[in-house]
Amino acid sequence: MRKQVLSPTSPHQSVKAKLRIIVKRTLRKYGYPPDKQKLATENVLKQAEMLADDWV
């Protein structure tokens, strides 16, 4: 995820879309319940946005 967030050449929306895909794949890989994936994905993206300032 850090590599995606730190990419200065990518527009914000495309980075967010890539992160969303990574999170969804990871949740599916580890058997997270499908009905709770949307909320979990949004929570992870919010956390990533908050941490992004520290990563840069």
CHARMM-style PDB file with segment names, atoms N, HN, CA, C and O in Angstrom:
ATOM      1  N   MET     1       0.811  -1.185   0.000  1.00  0.00      PROA
ATOM      2  CA  MET     1       0.000   0.000   0.000  1.00  0.00      PROA
ATOM      3  C   MET     1       0.858   1.254   0.000  1.00  0.00      PROA
ATOM      4  O   MET     1       0.529   2.230  -0.674  1.00  0.00      PROA
ATOM      5  N   ARG     2       1.939   1.239   0.739  1.00  0.00      PROA
ATOM      6  HN  ARG     2       2.206   0.446   1.287  1.00  0.00      PROA
ATOM      7  CA  ARG     2       2.761   2.439   0.812  1.00  0.00      PROA
ATOM      8  C   ARG     2       3.241   2.883  -0.556  1.00  0.00      PROA
ATOM      9  O   ARG     2       3.262   4.080  -0.845  1.00  0.00      PROA
ATOM     10  N   LYS     3       3.625   1.946  -1.395  1.00  0.00      PROA
ATOM     11  HN  LYS     3       3.608   0.974  -1.160  1.00  0.00      PROA
ATOM     12  CA  LYS     3       4.101   2.290  -2.729  1.00  0.00      PROA
ATOM     13  C   LYS     3       3.019   3.014  -3.515  1.00  0.00      PROA
ATOM     14  O   LYS     3       3.313   3.947  -4.262  1.00  0.00      PROA
ATOM     15  N   GLN     4       1.775   2.595  -3.354  1.00  0.00      PROA
ATOM     16  HN  GLN     4       1.535   1.837  -2.747  1.00  0.00      PROA
ATOM     17  CA  GLN     4       0.680   3.237  -4.067  1.00  0.00      PROA
ATOM     18  C   GLN     4       0.447   4.651  -3.550  1.00  0.00      PROA
ATOM     19  O   GLN     4       0.195   5.563  -4.337  1.00  0.00      PROA
ATOM     20  N   VAL     5       0.528   4.841  -2.256  1.00  0.00      PROA
ATOM     21  HN  VAL     5       0.733   4.100  -1.616  1.00  0.00      PROA
ATOM     22  CA  VAL     5       0.272   6.149  -1.663  1.00  0.00      PROA
ATOM     23  C   VAL     5       1.394   7.116  -1.996  1.00  0.00      PROA
ATOM     24  O   VAL     5       1.143   8.303  -2.201  1.00  0.00      PROA
ATOM     25  N   LEU     6       2.622   6.632  -2.053  1.00  0.00      PROA
ATOM     26  HN  LEU     6       2.826   5.667  -1.886  1.00  0.00      PROA
ATOM     27  CA  LEU     6       3.769   7.500  -2.260  1.00  0.00      PROA
ATOM     28  C   LEU     6       4.000   7.878  -3.717  1.00  0.00      PROA
ATOM     29  O   LEU     6       4.881   8.691  -3.995  1.00  0.00      PROA
ATOM     30  N   SER     7       3.261   7.333  -4.634  1.00  0.00      PROA
ATOM     31  HN  SER     7       2.545   6.672  -4.408  1.00  0.00      PROA
ATOM     32  CA  SER     7       3.467   7.625  -6.045  1.00  0.00      PROA
ATOM     33  C   SER     7       3.009   9.049  -6.369  1.00  0.00      PROA
ATOM     34  O   SER     7       1.806   9.307  -6.422  1.00  0.00      PROA
ATOM     35  N   PRO     8       3.944   9.973  -6.585  1.00  0.00      PROA
ATOM     36  CA  PRO     8       3.569  11.367  -6.824  1.00  0.00      PROA
ATOM     37  C   PRO     8       3.001  11.615  -8.216  1.00  0.00      PROA
ATOM     38  O   PRO     8       2.364  12.644  -8.441  1.00  0.00      PROA
ATOM     39  N   THR     9       3.215  10.699  -9.153  1.00  0.00      PROA
ATOM     40  HN  THR     9       3.733   9.863  -8.970  1.00  0.00      PROA
ATOM     41  CA  THR     9       2.755  10.915 -10.517  1.00  0.00      PROA
ATOM     42  C   THR     9       1.309  10.501 -10.728  1.00  0.00      PROA
ATOM     43  O   THR     9       0.702  10.890 -11.726  1.00  0.00      PROA
ATOM     44  N   SER    10       0.749   9.731  -9.827  1.00  0.00      PROA
ATOM     45  HN  SER    10       1.242   9.414  -9.017  1.00  0.00      PROA
ATOM     46  CA  SER    10      -0.619   9.239  -9.989  1.00  0.00      PROA
ATOM     47  C   SER    10      -1.626  10.247  -9.456  1.00  0.00      PROA
ATOM     48  O   SER    10      -1.433  10.812  -8.380  1.00  0.00      PROA
ATOM     49  N   PRO    11      -2.696  10.474 -10.205  1.00  0.00      PROA
ATOM     50  CA  PRO    11      -3.773  11.315  -9.664  1.00  0.00      PROA
ATOM     51  C   PRO    11      -4.399  10.647  -8.440  1.00  0.00      PROA
ATOM     52  O   PRO    11      -4.389   9.422  -8.318  1.00  0.00      PROA
ATOM     53  N   HSD    12      -4.927  11.438  -7.565  1.00  0.00      PROA
ATOM     54  HN  HSD    12      -4.936  12.433  -7.664  1.00  0.00      PROA
ATOM     55  CA  HSD    12      -5.462  10.948  -6.293  1.00  0.00      PROA
ATOM     56  C   HSD    12      -6.514   9.856  -6.482  1.00  0.00      PROA
ATOM     57  O   HSD    12      -6.491   8.855  -5.766  1.00  0.00      PROA
ATOM     58  N   GLN    13      -7.421  10.026  -7.420  1.00  0.00      PROA
ATOM     59  HN  GLN    13      -7.440  10.840  -8.001  1.00  0.00      PROA
ATOM     60  CA  GLN    13      -8.510   9.065  -7.590  1.00  0.00      PROA
ATOM     61  C   GLN    13      -8.015   7.703  -8.067  1.00  0.00      PROA
ATOM     62  O   GLN    13      -8.529   6.671  -7.636  1.00  0.00      PROA
ATOM     63  N   SER    14      -7.019   7.692  -8.955  1.00  0.00      PROA
ATOM     64  HN  SER    14      -6.602   8.530  -9.306  1.00  0.00      PROA
ATOM     65  CA  SER    14      -6.531   6.398  -9.440  1.00  0.00      PROA
ATOM     66  C   SER    14      -5.784   5.653  -8.340  1.00  0.00      PROA
ATOM     67  O   SER    14      -5.837   4.425  -8.276  1.00  0.00      PROA
ATOM     68  N   VAL    15      -5.092   6.385  -7.479  1.00  0.00      PROA
ATOM     69  HN  VAL    15      -5.048   7.383  -7.531  1.00  0.00      PROA
ATOM     70  CA  VAL    15      -4.400   5.755  -6.352  1.00  0.00      PROA
ATOM     71  C   VAL    15      -5.422   5.150  -5.407  1.00  0.00      PROA
ATOM     72  O   VAL    15      -5.251   4.029  -4.928  1.00  0.00      PROA
ATOM     73  N   LYS    16      -6.477   5.890  -5.142  1.00  0.00      PROA
ATOM     74  HN  LYS    16      -6.616   6.801  -5.531  1.00  0.00      PROA
ATOM     75  CA  LYS    16      -7.527   5.405  -4.253  1.00  0.00      PROA
ATOM     76  C   LYS    16      -8.208   4.165  -4.835  1.00  0.00      PROA
ATOM     77  O   LYS    16      -8.545   3.238  -4.099  1.00  0.00      PROA
ATOM     78  N   ALA    17      -8.407   4.147  -6.140  1.00  0.00      PROA
ATOM     79  HN  ALA    17      -8.133   4.900  -6.738  1.00  0.00      PROA
ATOM     80  CA  ALA    17      -9.021   2.984  -6.792  1.00  0.00      PROA
ATOM     81  C   ALA    17      -8.115   1.763  -6.688  1.00  0.00      PROA
ATOM     82  O   ALA    17      -8.593   0.657  -6.436  1.00  0.00      PROA
ATOM     83  N   LYS    18      -6.814   1.953  -6.879  1.00  0.00      PROA
ATOM     84  HN  LYS    18      -6.425   2.851  -7.083  1.00  0.00      PROA
ATOM     85  CA  LYS    18      -5.868   0.839  -6.765  1.00  0.00      PROA
ATOM     86  C   LYS    18      -5.836   0.297  -5.342  1.00  0.00      PROA
ATOM     87  O   LYS    18      -5.801  -0.915  -5.131  1.00  0.00      PROA
ATOM     88  N   LEU    19      -5.848   1.201  -4.370  1.00  0.00      PROA
ATOM     89  HN  LEU    19      -5.877   2.186  -4.541  1.00  0.00      PROA
ATOM     90  CA  LEU    19      -5.858   0.768  -2.972  1.00  0.00      PROA
ATOM     91  C   LEU    19      -7.123  -0.022  -2.655  1.00  0.00      PROA
ATOM     92  O   LEU    19      -7.080  -1.030  -1.950  1.00  0.00      PROA
ATOM     93  N   ARG    20      -8.248   0.451  -3.185  1.00  0.00      PROA
ATOM     94  HN  ARG    20      -8.283   1.270  -3.757  1.00  0.00      PROA
ATOM     95  CA  ARG    20      -9.522  -0.241  -2.947  1.00  0.00      PROA
ATOM     96  C   ARG    20      -9.452  -1.672  -3.490  1.00  0.00      PROA
ATOM     97  O   ARG    20      -9.921  -2.605  -2.838  1.00  0.00      PROA
ATOM     98  N   ILE    21      -8.876  -1.844  -4.666  1.00  0.00      PROA
ATOM     99  HN  ILE    21      -8.495  -1.085  -5.195  1.00  0.00      PROA
ATOM    100  CA  ILE    21      -8.739  -3.179  -5.263  1.00  0.00      PROA
ATOM    101  C   ILE    21      -7.840  -4.061  -4.409  1.00  0.00      PROA
ATOM    102  O   ILE    21      -8.154  -5.226  -4.169  1.00  0.00      PROA
ATOM    103  N   ILE    22      -6.719  -3.506  -3.948  1.00  0.00      PROA
ATOM    104  HN  ILE    22      -6.463  -2.559  -4.143  1.00  0.00      PROA
ATOM    105  CA  ILE    22      -5.788  -4.268  -3.106  1.00  0.00      PROA
ATOM    106  C   ILE    22      -6.471  -4.724  -1.827  1.00  0.00      PROA
ATOM    107  O   ILE    22      -6.319  -5.872  -1.410  1.00  0.00      PROA
ATOM    108  N   VAL    23      -7.223  -3.826  -1.209  1.00  0.00      PROA
ATOM    109  HN  VAL    23      -7.347  -2.894  -1.548  1.00  0.00      PROA
ATOM    110  CA  VAL    23      -7.904  -4.151   0.047  1.00  0.00      PROA
ATOM    111  C   VAL    23      -8.953  -5.233  -0.184  1.00  0.00      PROA
ATOM    112  O   VAL    23      -9.030  -6.192   0.584  1.00  0.00      PROA
ATOM    113  N   LYS    24      -9.761  -5.091  -1.233  1.00  0.00      PROA
ATOM    114  HN  LYS    24      -9.698  -4.312  -1.858  1.00  0.00      PROA
ATOM    115  CA  LYS    24     -10.802  -6.084  -1.514  1.00  0.00      PROA
ATOM    116  C   LYS    24     -10.208  -7.462  -1.782  1.00  0.00      PROA
ATOM    117  O   LYS    24     -10.724  -8.470  -1.301  1.00  0.00      PROA
ATOM    118  N   ARG    25      -9.129  -7.500  -2.545  1.00  0.00      PROA
ATOM    119  HN  ARG    25      -8.710  -6.681  -2.936  1.00  0.00      PROA
ATOM    120  CA  ARG    25      -8.475  -8.789  -2.822  1.00  0.00      PROA
ATOM    121  C   ARG    25      -7.946  -9.419  -1.544  1.00  0.00      PROA
ATOM    122  O   ARG    25      -8.073 -10.626  -1.338  1.00  0.00      PROA
ATOM    123  N   THR    26      -7.356  -8.601  -0.694  1.00  0.00      PROA
ATOM    124  HN  THR    26      -7.253  -7.621  -0.862  1.00  0.00      PROA
ATOM    125  CA  THR    26      -6.803  -9.110   0.561  1.00  0.00      PROA
ATOM    126  C   THR    26      -7.909  -9.643   1.463  1.00  0.00      PROA
ATOM    127  O   THR    26      -7.755 -10.699   2.078  1.00  0.00      PROA
ATOM    128  N   LEU    27      -9.016  -8.923   1.544  1.00  0.00      PROA
ATOM    129  HN  LEU    27      -9.141  -8.066   1.044  1.00  0.00      PROA
ATOM    130  CA  LEU    27     -10.135  -9.384   2.363  1.00  0.00      PROA
ATOM    131  C   LEU    27     -10.677 -10.719   1.849  1.00  0.00      PROA
ATOM    132  O   LEU    27     -10.956 -11.628   2.631  1.00  0.00      PROA
ATOM    133  N   ARG    28     -10.823 -10.825   0.528  1.00  0.00      PROA
ATOM    134  HN  ARG    28     -10.597 -10.086  -0.107  1.00  0.00      PROA
ATOM    135  CA  ARG    28     -11.299 -12.083  -0.051  1.00  0.00      PROA
ATOM    136  C   ARG    28     -10.320 -13.219   0.205  1.00  0.00      PROA
ATOM    137  O   ARG    28     -10.727 -14.341   0.505  1.00  0.00      PROA
ATOM    138  N   LYS    29      -9.040 -12.927   0.085  1.00  0.00      PROA
ATOM    139  HN  LYS    29      -8.710 -12.015  -0.159  1.00  0.00      PROA
ATOM    140  CA  LYS    29      -7.999 -13.944   0.268  1.00  0.00      PROA
ATOM    141  C   LYS    29      -8.067 -14.563   1.659  1.00  0.00      PROA
ATOM    142  O   LYS    29      -7.869 -15.768   1.818  1.00  0.00      PROA
ATOM    143  N   TYR    30      -8.346 -13.743   2.658  1.00  0.00      PROA
ATOM    144  HN  TYR    30      -8.507 -12.764   2.529  1.00  0.00      PROA
ATOM    145  CA  TYR    30      -8.362 -14.232   4.031  1.00  0.00      PROA
ATOM    146  C   TYR    30      -9.767 -14.560   4.541  1.00  0.00      PROA
ATOM    147  O   TYR    30      -9.975 -14.704   5.746  1.00  0.00      PROA
ATOM    148  N   GLY    31     -10.727 -14.678   3.623  1.00  0.00      PROA
ATOM    149  HN  GLY    31     -10.558 -14.561   2.644  1.00  0.00      PROA
ATOM    150  CA  GLY    31     -12.055 -15.159   3.976  1.00  0.00      PROA
ATOM    151  C   GLY    31     -12.926 -14.187   4.749  1.00  0.00      PROA
ATOM    152  O   GLY    31     -13.780 -14.609   5.529  1.00  0.00      PROA
ATOM    153  N   TYR    32     -12.725 -12.889   4.547  1.00  0.00      PROA
ATOM    154  HN  TYR    32     -12.031 -12.546   3.914  1.00  0.00      PROA
ATOM    155  CA  TYR    32     -13.569 -11.900   5.218  1.00  0.00      PROA
ATOM    156  C   TYR    32     -14.987 -12.004   4.666  1.00  0.00      PROA
ATOM    157  O   TYR    32     -15.152 -12.193   3.461  1.00  0.00      PROA
ATOM    158  N   PRO    33     -16.010 -11.889   5.499  1.00  0.00      PROA
ATOM    159  CA  PRO    33     -17.402 -12.031   5.038  1.00  0.00      PROA
ATOM    160  C   PRO    33     -17.742 -11.007   3.942  1.00  0.00      PROA
ATOM    161  O   PRO    33     -17.499  -9.813   4.122  1.00  0.00      PROA
ATOM    162  N   PRO    34     -18.295 -11.454   2.823  1.00  0.00      PROA
ATOM    163  CA  PRO    34     -18.591 -10.556   1.699  1.00  0.00      PROA
ATOM    164  C   PRO    34     -19.526  -9.402   2.053  1.00  0.00      PROA
ATOM    165  O   PRO    34     -19.385  -8.307   1.507  1.00  0.00      PROA
ATOM    166  N   ASP    35     -20.471  -9.629   2.951  1.00  0.00      PROA
ATOM    167  HN  ASP    35     -20.585 -10.518   3.394  1.00  0.00      PROA
ATOM    168  CA  ASP    35     -21.419  -8.573   3.293  1.00  0.00      PROA
ATOM    169  C   ASP    35     -20.788  -7.464   4.130  1.00  0.00      PROA
ATOM    170  O   ASP    35     -21.389  -6.401   4.283  1.00  0.00      PROA
ATOM    171  N   LYS    36     -19.614  -7.681   4.667  1.00  0.00      PROA
ATOM    172  HN  LYS    36     -19.126  -8.546   4.543  1.00  0.00      PROA
ATOM    173  CA  LYS    36     -18.947  -6.669   5.484  1.00  0.00      PROA
ATOM    174  C   LYS    36     -17.729  -6.064   4.786  1.00  0.00      PROA
ATOM    175  O   LYS    36     -17.049  -5.211   5.358  1.00  0.00      PROA
ATOM    176  N   GLN    37     -17.451  -6.497   3.562  1.00  0.00      PROA
ATOM    177  HN  GLN    37     -18.003  -7.190   3.098  1.00  0.00      PROA
ATOM    178  CA  GLN    37     -16.260  -6.034   2.857  1.00  0.00      PROA
ATOM    179  C   GLN    37     -16.306  -4.550   2.508  1.00  0.00      PROA
ATOM    180  O   GLN    37     -15.283  -3.870   2.584  1.00  0.00      PROA
ATOM    181  N   LYS    38     -17.465  -4.044   2.130  1.00  0.00      PROA
ATOM    182  HN  LYS    38     -18.296  -4.597   2.068  1.00  0.00      PROA
ATOM    183  CA  LYS    38     -17.553  -2.638   1.732  1.00  0.00      PROA
ATOM    184  C   LYS    38     -17.194  -1.721   2.897  1.00  0.00      PROA
ATOM    185  O   LYS    38     -16.407  -0.788   2.734  1.00  0.00      PROA
ATOM    186  N   LEU    39     -17.760  -1.978   4.057  1.00  0.00      PROA
ATOM    187  HN  LEU    39     -18.399  -2.735   4.190  1.00  0.00      PROA
ATOM    188  CA  LEU    39     -17.470  -1.160   5.231  1.00  0.00      PROA
ATOM    189  C   LEU    39     -16.005  -1.286   5.634  1.00  0.00      PROA
ATOM    190  O   LEU    39     -15.362  -0.290   5.969  1.00  0.00      PROA
ATOM    191  N   ALA    40     -15.481  -2.499   5.603  1.00  0.00      PROA
ATOM    192  HN  ALA    40     -16.003  -3.308   5.331  1.00  0.00      PROA
ATOM    193  CA  ALA    40     -14.080  -2.716   5.961  1.00  0.00      PROA
ATOM    194  C   ALA    40     -13.156  -1.997   4.984  1.00  0.00      PROA
ATOM    195  O   ALA    40     -12.153  -1.411   5.391  1.00  0.00      PROA
ATOM    196  N   THR    41     -13.491  -2.042   3.698  1.00  0.00      PROA
ATOM    197  HN  THR    41     -14.306  -2.518   3.367  1.00  0.00      PROA
ATOM    198  CA  THR    41     -12.677  -1.363   2.687  1.00  0.00      PROA
ATOM    199  C   THR    41     -12.654   0.134   2.939  1.00  0.00      PROA
ATOM    200  O   THR    41     -11.593   0.756   2.888  1.00  0.00      PROA
ATOM    201  N   GLU    42     -13.805   0.715   3.207  1.00  0.00      PROA
ATOM    202  HN  GLU    42     -14.668   0.210   3.249  1.00  0.00      PROA
ATOM    203  CA  GLU    42     -13.869   2.152   3.478  1.00  0.00      PROA
ATOM    204  C   GLU    42     -13.072   2.515   4.730  1.00  0.00      PROA
ATOM    205  O   GLU    42     -12.393   3.541   4.760  1.00  0.00      PROA
ATOM    206  N   ASN    43     -13.153   1.679   5.758  1.00  0.00      PROA
ATOM    207  HN  ASN    43     -13.704   0.845   5.734  1.00  0.00      PROA
ATOM    208  CA  ASN    43     -12.392   1.937   6.981  1.00  0.00      PROA
ATOM    209  C   ASN    43     -10.891   1.898   6.725  1.00  0.00      PROA
ATOM    210  O   ASN    43     -10.150   2.743   7.229  1.00  0.00      PROA
ATOM    211  N   VAL    44     -10.445   0.926   5.948  1.00  0.00      PROA
ATOM    212  HN  VAL    44     -11.047   0.240   5.538  1.00  0.00      PROA
ATOM    213  CA  VAL    44      -9.021   0.811   5.635  1.00  0.00      PROA
ATOM    214  C   VAL    44      -8.558   2.015   4.821  1.00  0.00      PROA
ATOM    215  O   VAL    44      -7.469   2.538   5.060  1.00  0.00      PROA
ATOM    216  N   LEU    45      -9.368   2.459   3.864  1.00  0.00      PROA
ATOM    217  HN  LEU    45     -10.252   2.034   3.671  1.00  0.00      PROA
ATOM    218  CA  LEU    45      -8.996   3.618   3.057  1.00  0.00      PROA
ATOM    219  C   LEU    45      -8.911   4.885   3.903  1.00  0.00      PROA
ATOM    220  O   LEU    45      -8.023   5.711   3.695  1.00  0.00      PROA
ATOM    221  N   LYS    46      -9.820   5.042   4.846  1.00  0.00      PROA
ATOM    222  HN  LYS    46     -10.542   4.371   5.016  1.00  0.00      PROA
ATOM    223  CA  LYS    46      -9.761   6.199   5.743  1.00  0.00      PROA
ATOM    224  C   LYS    46      -8.492   6.169   6.581  1.00  0.00      PROA
ATOM    225  O   LYS    46      -7.835   7.194   6.766  1.00  0.00      PROA
ATOM    226  N   GLN    47      -8.152   4.987   7.088  1.00  0.00      PROA
ATOM    227  HN  GLN    47      -8.685   4.154   6.937  1.00  0.00      PROA
ATOM    228  CA  GLN    47      -6.933   4.843   7.880  1.00  0.00      PROA
ATOM    229  C   GLN    47      -5.697   5.128   7.033  1.00  0.00      PROA
ATOM    230  O   GLN    47      -4.752   5.762   7.503  1.00  0.00      PROA
ATOM    231  N   ALA    48      -5.703   4.664   5.791  1.00  0.00      PROA
ATOM    232  HN  ALA    48      -6.471   4.150   5.409  1.00  0.00      PROA
ATOM    233  CA  ALA    48      -4.567   4.896   4.898  1.00  0.00      PROA
ATOM    234  C   ALA    48      -4.402   6.385   4.609  1.00  0.00      PROA
ATOM    235  O   ALA    48      -3.277   6.881   4.544  1.00  0.00      PROA
ATOM    236  N   GLU    49      -5.503   7.095   4.436  1.00  0.00      PROA
ATOM    237  HN  GLU    49      -6.417   6.693   4.489  1.00  0.00      PROA
ATOM    238  CA  GLU    49      -5.427   8.536   4.206  1.00  0.00      PROA
ATOM    239  C   GLU    49      -4.827   9.249   5.410  1.00  0.00      PROA
ATOM    240  O   GLU    49      -4.022  10.168   5.257  1.00  0.00      PROA
ATOM    241  N   MET    50      -5.221   8.824   6.608  1.00  0.00      PROA
ATOM    242  HN  MET    50      -5.875   8.078   6.732  1.00  0.00      PROA
ATOM    243  CA  MET    50      -4.689   9.453   7.815  1.00  0.00      PROA
ATOM    244  C   MET    50      -3.202   9.160   7.983  1.00  0.00      PROA
ATOM    245  O   MET    50      -2.452  10.016   8.453  1.00  0.00      PROA
ATOM    246  N   LEU    51      -2.773   7.963   7.606  1.00  0.00      PROA
ATOM    247  HN  LEU    51      -3.383   7.268   7.224  1.00  0.00      PROA
ATOM    248  CA  LEU    51      -1.369   7.588   7.736  1.00  0.00      PROA
ATOM    249  C   LEU    51      -0.501   8.116   6.598  1.00  0.00      PROA
ATOM    250  O   LEU    51       0.719   8.193   6.737  1.00  0.00      PROA
ATOM    251  N   ALA    52      -1.113   8.476   5.484  1.00  0.00      PROA
ATOM    252  HN  ALA    52      -2.105   8.414   5.372  1.00  0.00      PROA
ATOM    253  CA  ALA    52      -0.353   8.898   4.307  1.00  0.00      PROA
ATOM    254  C   ALA    52       0.541  10.098   4.607  1.00  0.00      PROA
ATOM    255  O   ALA    52       1.645  10.193   4.070  1.00  0.00      PROA
ATOM    256  N   ASP    53       0.085  10.999   5.443  1.00  0.00      PROA
ATOM    257  HN  ASP    53      -0.811  10.922   5.879  1.00  0.00      PROA
ATOM    258  CA  ASP    53       0.894  12.169   5.786  1.00  0.00      PROA
ATOM    259  C   ASP    53       2.195  11.771   6.467  1.00  0.00      PROA
ATOM    260  O   ASP    53       3.227  12.406   6.253  1.00  0.00      PROA
ATOM    261  N   ASP    54       2.155  10.735   7.279  1.00  0.00      PROA
ATOM    262  HN  ASP    54       1.317  10.218   7.453  1.00  0.00      PROA
ATOM    263  CA  ASP    54       3.359  10.274   7.969  1.00  0.00      PROA
ATOM    264  C   ASP    54       4.306   9.535   7.033  1.00  0.00      PROA
ATOM    265  O   ASP    54       5.516   9.530   7.259  1.00  0.00      PROA
ATOM    266  N   TRP    55       3.769   8.907   5.978  1.00  0.00      PROA
ATOM    267  HN  TRP    55       2.786   8.911   5.795  1.00  0.00      PROA
ATOM    268  CA  TRP    55       4.589   8.121   5.056  1.00  0.00      PROA
ATOM    269  C   TRP    55       5.366   9.002   4.089  1.00  0.00      PROA
ATOM    270  O   TRP    55       6.421   8.608   3.593  1.00  0.00      PROA
ATOM    271  N   VAL    56       4.845  10.189   3.821  1.00  0.00      PROA
ATOM    272  HN  VAL    56       3.987  10.509   4.224  1.00  0.00      PROA
ATOM    273  CA  VAL    56       5.476  11.059   2.812  1.00  0.00      PROA
ATOM    274  C   VAL    56       6.637  11.797   3.379  1.00  0.00      PROA
ATOM    275  OT1 VAL    56       7.282  12.570   2.672  1.00  0.00      PROA
TER     276      VAL     56
END
